[in-house]
């Protein structure tokens, strides 16, 4: 009797239907042809080209959850999960994931009918690329302390300030910008509002294209606002409600952050298993050494725990449950796990792991930011502690 080999990349999901599987198969074939051969080129250029966005949009792979009225498929959240996982496996899709599951939902949820008709069709077909500008040189996780201001003058707002670490910052032509509309508000977060700023608005400019340790194909930049005048119709939602809107969407953003780390962990484990089975040292396959076996047994267990946890949270999120505590747990634990095992997987690759031509070196760099963005893991633990009544 033979024992089946355990596969670190699980394909079964409790929330997938036949329709989801058909979408995934179609997307995989598309990415195999249109993304995988160019992933290294995008890394080198530190940018995913507009042509790829256009092809994704033409084939219905961007924002499939958007209502059909605006050009989407009206699909459920599981379609976004498929998109994130498959893009994560080929590389180069971080900017599209941000656009699809983090930024555009703000417009769809809090936008006016006019804003939705103006922007959502372009967000679906790839002509509009979005970014969200929250972080500033002096304000990261503490969003209530942002300094960028939006001052009402007649039927316009004047925006002044700087943002940094903005993903899609170079390629975006529509930015959701968090500003202070009431600098004297008590508590401070009640003075935050969100605005839609188009990329060609006078006074708006892009600063440096930031050089990062990893995730090179997702462009990141500084954004500068100097007397940027926008019509009052570009206010997203209500004035003073921006912080609440951001908090409302963070559950989904943090699920996606955890999912990205999980996919990376699964890929790293698979790559390492393949490598140690083929590599010899002292006349023996590295996979036969007890140290290798124990390390990979530990890693595989952690990866399986992560997948089980995340799939449960995705199902509950789709049921619209309030799972802020559990999502905070998953965000810190899974991103920490991925960063931790990246070092072990790199070590098992030996000197080859340090070479850029081996994918493990890219994963090692890319997962390092997981415990930092979407709210640092220290903030996740603060949230959990509060939910525990501490």
Secondary structure, 3 states (H helix, E strand, C coil): CCCCCCCCCCCCCCCCCHHHHHHHHHHHHHHHHHCHHHHHHHHHHCCCCHHHHHHHHHCCCCCCCCCHHHCCCCCCHHHHHHHHHHHHHHCCCHHHHHHHHHHHHHHHHHCCHHHHHHHHHHHHHCCCCEEEECCECCECCCHHHCCCEEEEECCEEEEEEEEEEEECCCCCCEEEEEEECCCCCCCHHHHEEEEEEECCCCCEEEEEECCCCCCCCCCEEEEEEEEEEEEHHHEECCCCCHHHHHHHHHHHHHHHHHHHHHHHHHHHHHHHHHHHHHCEECCEEHHHCHHHHHHHHHHHHHHHHHHHHHHHHHHHHHCCCCCHHHHHHHHHHHHHHHHHHHHHHHHHCHHHHHCCCCHHHHHHHHHHHCCCCCCCHHHHHHHHHHHCCC
